[in-house]
Amino acid sequence: MTEKEAKEKAEEIEEEVEEALTEDSATAQPGKSQQKTETAESSPEVKQKAGSEDSAPAKSEEAPPGEKEPEVEAGDLEAPAKEEGLKDDERGPPAEKEVEWIPKTKLGNDVLAGKYKSLDDILEKGELILEPEIIDVLIPELMQEVIYIGGSPGKGGGIRRTATKMTARMHKSGRRFKLAALSVVGNGDGIVGIGRAISSEHRTALEKATKNAKLGVIRVRRGCGSWECGCGGSHSVPFRVSGREGSVTVTLIPAPKGVGMVASEEVKKILKIAGIRDVWVKTSGKTETRSNLTMAVFNALKNLNSGKGDL
């Protein structure tokens, strides 16, 4: 064989090998494409998309386009969960149940039966009131004030007033404390009462004082005793009157309309509930003792009834 023939055979063999390789690659590509499609279908992203597409027509079947689904507010769903999760401290105190009054005295039975229409009828007859519920029935709009008779040292050296006055007595086991309270009740139209009470608890002392004040109500005599006014109304006291308790003396002086109550804040509470609008108040003695000052004013209002004439 010549060199030319050898070269031609070698070229033919190379061409046959290239053709065989191209045929093998052509047959192998469709298989690879099938594997790629299979792996793509088995991927989780494709599965999720397919699941969402399958669920979409189900929703359209449940809710037709012509009808609207009922709206549910967020508060309706959250409220029960909040109530269930509340603690006992967050729920607040239980509501107090109203207790029906069962009279224990003859006067209480008469008031409940309707024989007495007003408190004036009871006071005119001089009946003794032994049940505070009688006042609640006859005067539904009862006014109440607490006199601040106690005190504790303040930051700047002054006195910080408190509703109860604390006292202590020495015992072999230590100090024993008691709390005293003073309360005023009335209707703002000529009826007033003052009560004192002592207890070992703050709230109990105030409740007892209010009950005692209801049991000791009186009718206050009012008028216009000022020569500067002479209107004949019931905005002041009819004449000059004094009352005393301990070392404290209080004098009530009639005043014309528009003057107001010229007195301290604690004395104003009593006079306002008694229905007096214009008065001058003169005091002497140790008025820092508020319990004595309050009782002196109440005694002065009592002494108004000792004068001649009708109430």
Secondary structure, DSSP 8 states (H G I E B T S, - for coil): --HHHHHHHHHHHHHHHHHHHHHHHHHHHHHHHHHHHHHHHHSHHHHHHHHHHHHHHHHHHHS-TTS------HHHHHHHHHHHH--TTTS-------------SHHHHHHHHTS--SHHHHHHHT-----THHHHHH-SS-EEEEE--EEEE-TTSSEEEESEEEEEEEETTEEEEEEEEEEEEE-SSSEEEEEEEEESSHHHHHHHHHHHHHHT-EE---B---TTT----SSB-SS-EEEEETTEEEEEEE--TT--EES-HHHHHHHHHHT--SEEEEEES-TT-HHHHHHHHHHHHHHGGGSSS--
